[in-house]
Amino acid sequence: IEAPNGVQMLVDSGPDNSLLQELSKVMNFWDRSIDVVVATHPDKDHIGGFPELFKRFEVGYVFDTEVVSDTGIYREYKSERDESGARLLRAKAGQVIVLDKEKGVYAEVLFPGENIENIKDKNDSSIVLRIVYGENEVLLTGDASKKIEKFLVSKYGSRLESDILKLGHHGSKTSSSELFLRTVKPKSVVVSAGSNNRYGHPHKSVMDLVGRLNSSLYSTINDSIIVFKLFPNIN
């Protein structure tokens, strides 16, 4: 995410160092800094590219949940994160990350709250972010399941309405309930998943549901890099 003032935020990293190659397609070659990094949860496919990023880029802030994992990639992530000199902040519902004060661009943390220690499934500890620019909203839900989606609907209701939704858990049937999608009412839906992935993401039932909502569907499988350029509404 890049705000009009040039401030950049990176949410998750993919599983490996291919992150750096993908960043080079959307960032200037001389740009070696990222202002804010968000690690939604400690699974490899969300943090695997961060260790090398921390070695090669100057990172200002890192937001994560402080949920730990006993995997080697998590230990490497934590080590490089701590060595990078970036300021570590624990993401909590209610926080607002201001990206461009003048233009009104910010990211609001919707989840998790204070009781994250009680969440057993790491997917359900995912940071849920709502990015706002004028009247444009983008909702990013990590791998949060239908149970968390139900909680979000009960807590925020129509505030969840967003122009763009990145489907939870790569389009898995464990996420993207009809209740949640009809509450968010996205105009555009994005699936982030690898081609011919072994999990079969995205699931047909989720794709059928998106089709019934008449949302525009984009997928990294078919479209590779997907870029949205947002503009403030001018009255």
Protein Blocks (a to p, Z undefined) as FASTA:
>chain_A
ZZfkopacdehjbjblklmmmmmmmccfklccdfbdcdfbfcfklmmmmmmmmmmpccfb
dcdehiacfbfklmmmmmmmmmnopacddddehiacdfblmnopacddfbdcfklmmpmb
lklmpccddddehjaccddehjacfklmmmmmmmnmmmlpcfbdcdehhhpakgoifklm
mmnopabdcddddehiaklpacfklmmmmmmnopacddfklnopaddddddddZZ
